[in-house]
Amino acid sequence: MKQTKKLQVNKLKKYFQVGKDETLKAVDDVSFDVIEGETFGLVGESGCGKSTIGRTIMGLYDRTAGEVVFNEKNVHELKDTETFDFHRSMQMIFQDPYASLNPRSTVKEIISEPMEIHGLYPDKKERLDRVYQLLEEVGLSRDHANRYPHEFSGGQRQRIGIARALALDPEFIIADEPISALDVSVQAQVVNLLRKLQKEKGLTYLFIAHDLSMVKHISDRIGVMYLGNMVELTKASDLYKRPLHPYTQALLSAIPIPDPDVEEGRERMILEGELPSPINPPSGCVFRTRCPFAMEACAKIDPVWQEIEENHYVACHLYNEDIKNKTPIKETVLH
Protein backbone atom coordinates (compact mmCIF):
# COMPACT_ATOMS: atom_id res chain seq x y z
CA MET A 1 0.00 0.00 0.00
CA LYS A 2 1.43 3.36 -1.04
CA GLN A 3 2.06 5.80 1.81
CA THR A 4 1.02 9.40 1.21
CA LYS A 5 3.24 12.11 2.66
CA LYS A 6 0.84 14.54 4.31
CA LEU A 7 3.57 16.88 5.54
CA GLN A 8 7.16 17.36 4.38
CA VAL A 9 9.63 19.45 6.35
CA ASN A 10 12.79 20.03 4.30
CA LYS A 11 15.97 21.56 5.77
CA LEU A 12 13.92 23.86 7.98
CA LYS A 13 15.70 26.64 9.82
CA LYS A 14 14.22 29.16 12.22
CA TYR A 15 16.57 31.74 13.71
CA PHE A 16 15.67 34.60 16.05
CA GLN A 17 17.67 37.80 16.25
CA VAL A 18 18.71 38.41 19.86
CA GLY A 19 20.05 41.90 20.40
CA LYS A 20 22.18 43.47 17.69
CA ASP A 21 24.79 40.84 16.96
CA GLU A 22 23.50 37.52 18.31
CA THR A 23 21.35 34.90 16.60
CA LEU A 24 19.41 32.18 18.40
CA LYS A 25 19.29 29.04 16.24
CA ALA A 26 16.03 27.54 17.49
CA VAL A 27 15.69 25.11 14.56
CA ASP A 28 18.74 24.32 12.46
CA ASP A 29 18.37 22.31 9.24
CA VAL A 30 15.67 19.82 10.28
CA SER A 31 13.96 17.44 7.82
CA PHE A 32 11.22 14.84 8.29
CA ASP A 33 7.97 13.63 6.73
CA VAL A 34 4.61 12.82 8.31
CA ILE A 35 2.61 10.06 6.60
CA GLU A 36 -1.15 10.43 6.23
CA GLY A 37 -2.99 8.79 9.13
CA GLU A 38 0.03 8.36 11.40
CA THR A 39 1.15 10.05 14.60
CA PHE A 40 4.66 11.44 14.35
CA GLY A 41 6.16 12.12 17.77
CA LEU A 42 8.67 14.94 18.20
CA VAL A 43 10.55 14.76 21.51
CA GLY A 44 13.40 16.43 23.33
CA GLU A 45 14.29 18.61 26.30
CA SER A 46 12.80 22.05 26.82
CA GLY A 47 14.52 24.51 24.51
CA CYS A 48 15.38 21.95 21.82
CA GLY A 49 13.20 23.68 19.20
CA LYS A 50 10.34 21.19 18.89
CA SER A 51 7.58 23.71 19.67
CA THR A 52 9.20 26.23 17.32
CA ILE A 53 8.94 23.62 14.56
CA GLY A 54 5.23 23.23 15.27
CA ARG A 55 4.61 26.97 15.17
CA THR A 56 6.66 27.39 12.00
CA ILE A 57 4.72 24.61 10.29
CA MET A 58 1.47 26.36 11.24
CA GLY A 59 2.78 29.62 9.81
CA LEU A 60 2.75 31.36 13.20
CA TYR A 61 6.49 31.92 12.65
CA ASP A 62 8.03 32.64 9.30
CA ARG A 63 10.88 30.32 8.30
CA THR A 64 14.49 31.46 8.07
CA ALA A 65 15.26 28.85 5.41
CA GLY A 66 13.97 25.54 4.09
CA GLU A 67 10.39 24.66 3.28
CA VAL A 68 7.23 23.19 4.79
CA VAL A 69 5.03 21.34 2.28
CA PHE A 70 1.47 20.37 3.27
CA ASN A 71 -0.75 18.57 0.77
CA GLU A 72 1.91 19.31 -1.88
CA LYS A 73 1.78 23.10 -1.26
CA ASN A 74 4.51 25.24 0.29
CA VAL A 75 2.98 26.63 3.50
CA HIS A 76 5.05 29.82 3.47
CA GLU A 77 4.19 30.68 -0.13
CA LEU A 78 0.41 30.33 0.04
CA LYS A 79 -1.86 33.06 -1.28
CA ASP A 80 -4.50 34.63 0.99
CA THR A 81 -7.32 32.31 -0.09
CA GLU A 82 -5.02 29.27 0.14
CA THR A 83 -3.94 30.30 3.65
CA PHE A 84 -7.58 30.34 4.73
CA ASP A 85 -8.07 26.79 3.46
CA PHE A 86 -4.76 25.68 5.01
CA HIS A 87 -5.80 26.86 8.48
CA ARG A 88 -9.02 24.93 8.12
CA SER A 89 -7.13 21.76 7.22
CA MET A 90 -4.47 22.09 9.95
CA GLN A 91 -5.24 22.96 13.55
CA MET A 92 -3.24 23.15 16.77
CA ILE A 93 -3.76 22.01 20.36
CA PHE A 94 -1.70 24.14 22.74
CA GLN A 95 0.27 23.21 25.84
CA ASP A 96 -1.52 25.36 28.42
CA PRO A 97 -5.28 24.72 28.18
CA TYR A 98 -6.07 27.73 30.36
CA ALA A 99 -3.90 30.33 28.63
CA SER A 100 -5.14 29.25 25.19
CA LEU A 101 -8.83 29.72 26.06
CA ASN A 102 -10.43 33.16 26.26
CA PRO A 103 -11.51 33.53 29.92
CA ARG A 104 -14.29 35.97 28.94
CA SER A 105 -15.93 33.58 26.48
CA THR A 106 -18.19 30.64 27.21
CA VAL A 107 -17.29 27.18 25.96
CA LYS A 108 -20.02 27.55 23.34
CA GLU A 109 -18.45 30.77 22.03
CA ILE A 110 -14.90 29.35 22.11
CA ILE A 111 -15.80 26.29 20.02
CA SER A 112 -18.15 28.06 17.61
CA GLU A 113 -15.83 31.00 16.84
CA PRO A 114 -13.73 29.11 14.22
CA MET A 115 -16.97 28.02 12.51
CA GLU A 116 -18.17 31.61 12.28
CA ILE A 117 -14.83 32.84 10.90
CA HIS A 118 -14.81 30.15 8.21
CA GLY A 119 -18.51 30.45 7.42
CA LEU A 120 -19.46 26.97 8.56
CA TYR A 121 -22.92 26.17 9.86
CA PRO A 122 -24.43 29.64 9.20
CA ASP A 123 -27.66 28.58 10.87
CA LYS A 124 -27.25 29.27 14.62
CA LYS A 125 -29.16 26.20 15.74
CA GLU A 126 -27.15 23.97 13.43
CA ARG A 127 -23.93 25.54 14.76
CA LEU A 128 -25.02 25.01 18.36
CA ASP A 129 -25.89 21.39 17.62
CA ARG A 130 -22.38 20.98 16.21
CA VAL A 131 -20.91 22.44 19.42
CA TYR A 132 -22.93 19.94 21.48
CA GLN A 133 -21.74 17.11 19.25
CA LEU A 134 -18.08 18.12 19.64
CA LEU A 135 -18.41 18.38 23.42
CA GLU A 136 -19.78 14.86 23.58
CA GLU A 137 -17.04 13.58 21.27
CA VAL A 138 -14.35 14.81 23.67
CA GLY A 139 -16.04 13.36 26.75
CA LEU A 140 -17.89 16.44 28.01
CA SER A 141 -21.60 17.22 28.07
CA ARG A 142 -23.81 19.81 26.40
CA ASP A 143 -24.48 21.20 29.86
CA HIS A 144 -20.91 22.54 29.81
CA ALA A 145 -21.58 24.81 26.81
CA ASN A 146 -22.57 27.89 28.82
CA ARG A 147 -19.77 27.70 31.38
CA TYR A 148 -16.48 29.60 31.39
CA PRO A 149 -12.94 28.11 31.29
CA HIS A 150 -12.20 28.84 34.97
CA GLU A 151 -15.05 26.53 35.97
CA PHE A 152 -13.23 23.46 34.61
CA SER A 153 -10.29 21.30 35.68
CA GLY A 154 -7.09 21.24 33.62
CA GLY A 155 -8.07 18.00 31.90
CA GLN A 156 -11.52 19.33 31.05
CA ARG A 157 -10.03 22.56 29.66
CA GLN A 158 -7.74 20.54 27.42
CA ARG A 159 -10.77 18.62 26.14
CA ILE A 160 -12.35 21.98 25.28
CA GLY A 161 -9.16 22.89 23.40
CA ILE A 162 -9.38 19.61 21.49
CA ALA A 163 -13.03 20.29 20.64
CA ARG A 164 -12.08 23.74 19.32
CA ALA A 165 -9.33 22.19 17.17
CA LEU A 166 -11.89 19.75 15.72
CA ALA A 167 -14.47 22.46 14.97
CA LEU A 168 -13.32 22.90 11.35
CA ASP A 169 -13.01 19.16 10.61
CA PRO A 170 -9.22 19.36 10.05
CA GLU A 171 -7.10 16.68 8.43
CA PHE A 172 -3.96 17.38 10.45
CA ILE A 173 -3.49 18.38 14.10
CA ILE A 174 -0.32 19.65 15.75
CA ALA A 175 -0.50 18.77 19.45
CA ASP A 176 2.09 20.96 21.18
CA GLU A 177 2.80 19.30 24.53
CA PRO A 178 -0.95 18.78 25.11
CA ILE A 179 -0.49 16.76 28.31
CA SER A 180 2.54 18.35 30.02
CA ALA A 181 0.42 20.78 32.07
CA LEU A 182 -1.94 18.03 33.26
CA ASP A 183 -1.87 15.72 36.28
CA VAL A 184 -0.34 12.32 35.57
CA SER A 185 -3.68 10.62 36.21
CA VAL A 186 -5.30 12.75 33.49
CA GLN A 187 -2.52 12.48 30.88
CA ALA A 188 -3.40 8.91 29.85
CA GLN A 189 -7.07 9.88 29.48
CA VAL A 190 -6.22 12.69 27.06
CA VAL A 191 -3.83 10.48 25.06
CA ASN A 192 -6.50 7.78 24.80
CA LEU A 193 -9.01 10.40 23.66
CA LEU A 194 -6.64 11.61 20.93
CA ARG A 195 -6.11 8.04 19.72
CA LYS A 196 -9.87 7.42 19.67
CA LEU A 197 -10.52 10.61 17.67
CA GLN A 198 -7.74 9.76 15.24
CA LYS A 199 -9.25 6.36 14.54
CA GLU A 200 -12.78 7.75 14.13
CA LYS A 201 -11.87 10.75 11.97
CA GLY A 202 -8.78 9.55 10.10
CA LEU A 203 -6.62 12.34 11.55
CA THR A 204 -2.89 12.79 11.16
CA TYR A 205 -0.97 14.05 14.21
CA LEU A 206 2.31 15.78 14.92
CA PHE A 207 2.61 15.09 18.65
CA ILE A 208 5.18 17.28 20.41
CA ALA A 209 6.33 16.29 23.91
CA HIS A 210 9.33 15.91 26.21
CA ASP A 211 8.11 12.71 27.88
CA LEU A 212 9.31 9.73 25.86
CA SER A 213 7.33 7.25 27.97
CA MET A 214 4.00 8.84 27.02
CA VAL A 215 4.96 9.47 23.38
CA LYS A 216 5.52 5.74 22.94
CA HIS A 217 1.84 5.00 23.48
CA ILE A 218 0.55 7.28 20.74
CA SER A 219 3.31 7.58 18.11
CA ASP A 220 3.99 5.45 15.05
CA ARG A 221 7.37 7.08 14.44
CA ILE A 222 9.47 9.34 16.66
CA GLY A 223 12.00 12.05 15.89
CA VAL A 224 14.40 13.04 18.69
CA MET A 225 15.49 16.70 18.86
CA TYR A 226 18.52 18.21 20.58
CA LEU A 227 19.46 21.89 20.52
CA GLY A 228 17.62 22.64 17.28
CA ASN A 229 18.82 19.50 15.49
CA MET A 230 17.19 16.16 14.69
CA VAL A 231 19.51 13.46 16.04
CA GLU A 232 17.47 10.26 15.54
CA LEU A 233 14.31 9.13 13.75
CA THR A 234 12.68 5.73 13.50
CA LYS A 235 9.59 3.67 14.36
CA ALA A 236 8.48 4.05 17.97
CA SER A 237 8.97 0.34 18.70
CA ASP A 238 12.49 0.34 17.23
CA LEU A 239 13.49 3.46 19.16
CA TYR A 240 12.64 1.80 22.46
CA LYS A 241 14.21 -1.55 21.57
CA ARG A 242 17.43 -0.21 20.06
CA PRO A 243 18.16 3.51 20.55
CA LEU A 244 21.27 4.44 18.58
CA HIS A 245 22.08 8.03 19.54
CA PRO A 246 23.63 8.53 23.00
CA TYR A 247 21.13 11.31 23.73
CA THR A 248 18.19 8.98 23.01
CA GLN A 249 19.80 6.32 25.19
CA ALA A 250 20.07 8.83 28.03
CA LEU A 251 16.43 9.93 27.68
CA LEU A 252 15.21 6.34 27.74
CA SER A 253 17.41 5.38 30.70
CA ALA A 254 15.74 8.17 32.73
CA ILE A 255 12.29 6.57 32.37
CA PRO A 256 11.48 4.63 35.56
CA ILE A 257 10.46 0.98 35.21
CA PRO A 258 7.52 -0.11 37.42
CA ASP A 259 9.43 -3.14 38.72
CA PRO A 260 11.67 -2.54 41.78
CA ASP A 261 14.03 -5.43 40.99
CA VAL A 262 14.56 -4.39 37.36
CA GLU A 263 14.77 -0.70 38.26
CA GLU A 264 17.43 -1.30 40.92
CA GLY A 265 19.62 -3.45 38.72
CA ARG A 266 19.57 -1.58 35.42
CA GLU A 267 22.35 0.71 34.24
CA ARG A 268 21.57 4.38 33.67
CA MET A 269 23.25 6.96 31.49
CA ILE A 270 23.43 10.24 33.36
CA LEU A 271 24.15 13.31 31.23
CA GLU A 272 26.59 15.79 32.74
CA GLY A 273 26.52 19.54 32.23
CA GLU A 274 23.79 21.92 31.17
CA LEU A 275 22.07 22.24 27.81
CA PRO A 276 24.25 24.66 25.78
CA SER A 277 22.82 27.93 24.58
CA PRO A 278 21.32 27.90 21.07
CA ILE A 279 22.84 31.37 20.70
CA ASN A 280 26.33 29.86 20.88
CA PRO A 281 25.99 26.12 20.11
CA PRO A 282 29.05 23.81 20.23
CA SER A 283 31.02 23.28 17.04
CA GLY A 284 30.69 19.98 15.20
CA CYS A 285 28.19 17.76 16.98
CA VAL A 286 25.99 19.92 19.20
CA PHE A 287 25.65 17.06 21.72
CA ARG A 288 29.39 16.48 22.20
CA THR A 289 29.72 18.63 25.36
CA ARG A 290 27.44 16.21 27.25
CA CYS A 291 28.17 12.97 25.40
CA PRO A 292 30.06 10.25 27.32
CA PHE A 293 31.33 8.82 24.02
CA ALA A 294 32.61 12.06 22.46
CA MET A 295 35.66 11.84 20.19
CA GLU A 296 38.08 14.50 19.03
CA ALA A 297 36.40 14.54 15.62
CA CYS A 298 33.05 15.41 17.22
CA ALA A 299 34.27 18.96 17.86
CA LYS A 300 35.47 19.47 14.30
CA ILE A 301 33.06 17.65 11.98
CA ASP A 302 29.27 17.88 11.75
CA PRO A 303 27.71 14.40 12.00
CA VAL A 304 26.05 13.10 8.82
CA TRP A 305 22.34 12.21 8.84
CA GLN A 306 22.30 8.61 7.64
CA GLU A 307 20.15 5.48 7.58
CA ILE A 308 21.91 2.94 9.82
CA GLU A 309 19.19 0.30 9.72
CA GLU A 310 16.01 0.10 7.68
CA ASN A 311 14.03 3.29 8.34
CA HIS A 312 16.28 4.09 11.31
CA TYR A 313 18.16 7.37 10.87
CA VAL A 314 20.76 8.91 13.15
CA ALA A 315 23.29 11.75 13.13
CA CYS A 316 26.26 10.48 15.17
CA HIS A 317 29.96 9.84 14.49
CA LEU A 318 29.76 6.53 16.37
CA TYR A 319 28.18 5.13 13.21
CA ASN A 320 30.72 6.64 10.84
CA GLU A 321 33.34 3.92 10.52
CA ASP A 322 35.97 6.22 8.96
CA ILE A 323 35.89 8.53 11.98
CA LYS A 324 35.27 5.89 14.64
CA ASN A 325 38.26 3.77 13.57
CA LYS A 326 40.68 6.70 13.58
CA THR A 327 39.85 8.37 16.87
CA PRO A 328 39.60 6.99 20.42
CA ILE A 329 36.25 6.92 22.22
CA LYS A 330 35.94 7.79 25.90
CA GLU A 331 33.84 4.72 26.69
CA THR A 332 32.20 1.76 25.02
CA VAL A 333 28.70 2.27 23.65
CA LEU A 334 26.08 0.28 25.53
CA HIS A 335 22.99 -1.00 23.70
C-alpha positions in Angstrom: 0.0 0.0 0.0 1.4 3.4 -1.0 2.1 5.8 1.8 1.0 9.4 1.2 3.2 12.1 2.7 0.8 14.5 4.3 3.6 16.9 5.5 7.2 17.4 4.4 9.6 19.5 6.4 12.8 20.0 4.3 16.0 21.6 5.8 13.9 23.9 8.0 15.7 26.6 9.8 14.2 29.2 12.2 16.6 31.7 13.7 15.7 34.6 16.0 17.7 37.8 16.2 18.7 38.4 19.9 20.0 41.9 20.4 22.2 43.5 17.7 24.8 40.8 17.0 23.5 37.5 18.3 21.4 34.9 16.6 19.4 32.2 18.4 19.3 29.0 16.2 16.0 27.5 17.5 15.7 25.1 14.6 18.7 24.3 12.5 18.4 22.3 9.2 15.7 19.8 10.3 14.0 17.4 7.8 11.2 14.8 8.3 8.0 13.6 6.7 4.6 12.8 8.3 2.6 10.1 6.6 -1.2 10.4 6.2 -3.0 8.8 9.1 0.0 8.4 11.4 1.1 10.0 14.6 4.7 11.4 14.4 6.2 12.1 17.8 8.7 14.9 18.2 10.5 14.8 21.5 13.4 16.4 23.3 14.3 18.6 26.3 12.8 22.0 26.8 14.5 24.5 24.5 15.4 21.9 21.8 13.2 23.7 19.2 10.3 21.2 18.9 7.6 23.7 19.7 9.2 26.2 17.3 8.9 23.6 14.6 5.2 23.2 15.3 4.6 27.0 15.2 6.7 27.4 12.0 4.7 24.6 10.3 1.5 26.4 11.2 2.8 29.6 9.8 2.7 31.4 13.2 6.5 31.9 12.6 8.0 32.6 9.3 10.9 30.3 8.3 14.5 31.5 8.1 15.3 28.8 5.4 14.0 25.5 4.1 10.4 24.7 3.3 7.2 23.2 4.8 5.0 21.3 2.3 1.5 20.4 3.3 -0.7 18.6 0.8 1.9 19.3 -1.9 1.8 23.1 -1.3 4.5 25.2 0.3 3.0 26.6 3.5 5.0 29.8 3.5 4.2 30.7 -0.1 0.4 30.3 0.0 -1.9 33.1 -1.3 -4.5 34.6 1.0 -7.3 32.3 -0.1 -5.0 29.3 0.1 -3.9 30.3 3.7 -7.6 30.3 4.7 -8.1 26.8 3.5 -4.8 25.7 5.0 -5.8 26.9 8.5 -9.0 24.9 8.1 -7.1 21.8 7.2 -4.5 22.1 9.9 -5.2 23.0 13.6 -3.2 23.2 16.8 -3.8 22.0 20.4 -1.7 24.1 22.7 0.3 23.2 25.8 -1.5 25.4 28.4 -5.3 24.7 28.2 -6.1 27.7 30.4 -3.9 30.3 28.6 -5.1 29.2 25.2 -8.8 29.7 26.1 -10.4 33.2 26.3 -11.5 33.5 29.9 -14.3 36.0 28.9 -15.9 33.6 26.5 -18.2 30.6 27.2 -17.3 27.2 26.0 -20.0 27.5 23.3 -18.4 30.8 22.0 -14.9 29.3 22.1 -15.8 26.3 20.0 -18.2 28.1 17.6 -15.8 31.0 16.8 -13.7 29.1 14.2 -17.0 28.0 12.5 -18.2 31.6 12.3 -14.8 32.8 10.9 -14.8 30.2 8.2 -18.5 30.5 7.4 -19.5 27.0 8.6 -22.9 26.2 9.9 -24.4 29.6 9.2 -27.7 28.6 10.9 -27.3 29.3 14.6 -29.2 26.2 15.7 -27.1 24.0 13.4 -23.9 25.5 14.8 -25.0 25.0 18.4 -25.9 21.4 17.6 -22.4 21.0 16.2 -20.9 22.4 19.4 -22.9 19.9 21.5 -21.7 17.1 19.3 -18.1 18.1 19.6 -18.4 18.4 23.4 -19.8 14.9 23.6 -17.0 13.6 21.3 -14.4 14.8 23.7 -16.0 13.4 26.8 -17.9 16.4 28.0 -21.6 17.2 28.1 -23.8 19.8 26.4 -24.5 21.2 29.9 -20.9 22.5 29.8 -21.6 24.8 26.8 -22.6 27.9 28.8 -19.8 27.7 31.4 -16.5 29.6 31.4 -12.9 28.1 31.3 -12.2 28.8 35.0 -15.1 26.5 36.0 -13.2 23.5 34.6 -10.3 21.3 35.7 -7.1 21.2 33.6 -8.1 18.0 31.9 -11.5 19.3 31.0 -10.0 22.6 29.7 -7.7 20.5 27.4 -10.8 18.6 26.1 -12.4 22.0 25.3 -9.2 22.9 23.4 -9.4 19.6 21.5 -13.0 20.3 20.6 -12.1 23.7 19.3 -9.3 22.2 17.2 -11.9 19.8 15.7 -14.5 22.5 15.0 -13.3 22.9 11.4 -13.0 19.2 10.6 -9.2 19.4 10.0 -7.1 16.7 8.4 -4.0 17.4 10.4 -3.5 18.4 14.1 -0.3 19.6 15.8 -0.5 18.8 19.4 2.1 21.0 21.2 2.8 19.3 24.5 -1.0 18.8 25.1 -0.5 16.8 28.3 2.5 18.3 30.0 0.4 20.8 32.1 -1.9 18.0 33.3 -1.9 15.7 36.3 -0.3 12.3 35.6 -3.7 10.6 36.2 -5.3 12.7 33.5 -2.5 12.5 30.9 -3.4 8.9 29.9 -7.1 9.9 29.5 -6.2 12.7 27.1 -3.8 10.5 25.1 -6.5 7.8 24.8 -9.0 10.4 23.7 -6.6 11.6 20.9 -6.1 8.0 19.7 -9.9 7.4 19.7 -10.5 10.6 17.7 -7.7 9.8 15.2 -9.3 6.4 14.5 -12.8 7.7 14.1 -11.9 10.8 12.0 -8.8 9.6 10.1 -6.6 12.3 11.6 -2.9 12.8 11.2 -1.0 14.1 14.2 2.3 15.8 14.9 2.6 15.1 18.7 5.2 17.3 20.4 6.3 16.3 23.9 9.3 15.9 26.2 8.1 12.7 27.9 9.3 9.7 25.9 7.3 7.3 28.0 4.0 8.8 27.0 5.0 9.5 23.4 5.5 5.7 22.9 1.8 5.0 23.5 0.5 7.3 20.7 3.3 7.6 18.1 4.0 5.4 15.0 7.4 7.1 14.4 9.5 9.3 16.7 12.0 12.0 15.9 14.4 13.0 18.7 15.5 16.7 18.9 18.5 18.2 20.6 19.5 21.9 20.5 17.6 22.6 17.3 18.8 19.5 15.5 17.2 16.2 14.7 19.5 13.5 16.0 17.5 10.3 15.5 14.3 9.1 13.7 12.7 5.7 13.5 9.6 3.7 14.4 8.5 4.0 18.0 9.0 0.3 18.7 12.5 0.3 17.2 13.5 3.5 19.2 12.6 1.8 22.5 14.2 -1.5 21.6 17.4 -0.2 20.1 18.2 3.5 20.6 21.3 4.4 18.6 22.1 8.0 19.5 23.6 8.5 23.0 21.1 11.3 23.7 18.2 9.0 23.0 19.8 6.3 25.2 20.1 8.8 28.0 16.4 9.9 27.7 15.2 6.3 27.7 17.4 5.4 30.7 15.7 8.2 32.7 12.3 6.6 32.4 11.5 4.6 35.6 10.5 1.0 35.2 7.5 -0.1 37.4 9.4 -3.1 38.7 11.7 -2.5 41.8 14.0 -5.4 41.0 14.6 -4.4 37.4 14.8 -0.7 38.3 17.4 -1.3 40.9 19.6 -3.5 38.7 19.6 -1.6 35.4 22.4 0.7 34.2 21.6 4.4 33.7 23.3 7.0 31.5 23.4 10.2 33.4 24.1 13.3 31.2 26.6 15.8 32.7 26.5 19.5 32.2 23.8 21.9 31.2 22.1 22.2 27.8 24.3 24.7 25.8 22.8 27.9 24.6 21.3 27.9 21.1 22.8 31.4 20.7 26.3 29.9 20.9 26.0 26.1 20.1 29.1 23.8 20.2 31.0 23.3 17.0 30.7 20.0 15.2 28.2 17.8 17.0 26.0 19.9 19.2 25.7 17.1 21.7 29.4 16.5 22.2 29.7 18.6 25.4 27.4 16.2 27.3 28.2 13.0 25.4 30.1 10.3 27.3 31.3 8.8 24.0 32.6 12.1 22.5 35.7 11.8 20.2 38.1 14.5 19.0 36.4 14.5 15.6 33.0 15.4 17.2 34.3 19.0 17.9 35.5 19.5 14.3 33.1 17.6 12.0 29.3 17.9 11.8 27.7 14.4 12.0 26.1 13.1 8.8 22.3 12.2 8.8 22.3 8.6 7.6 20.1 5.5 7.6 21.9 2.9 9.8 19.2 0.3 9.7 16.0 0.1 7.7 14.0 3.3 8.3 16.3 4.1 11.3 18.2 7.4 10.9 20.8 8.9 13.2 23.3 11.8 13.1 26.3 10.5 15.2 30.0 9.8 14.5 29.8 6.5 16.4 28.2 5.1 13.2 30.7 6.6 10.8 33.3 3.9 10.5 36.0 6.2 9.0 35.9 8.5 12.0 35.3 5.9 14.6 38.3 3.8 13.6 40.7 6.7 13.6 39.9 8.4 16.9 39.6 7.0 20.4 36.3 6.9 22.2 35.9 7.8 25.9 33.8 4.7 26.7 32.2 1.8 25.0 28.7 2.3 23.7 26.1 0.3 25.5 23.0 -1.0 23.7 
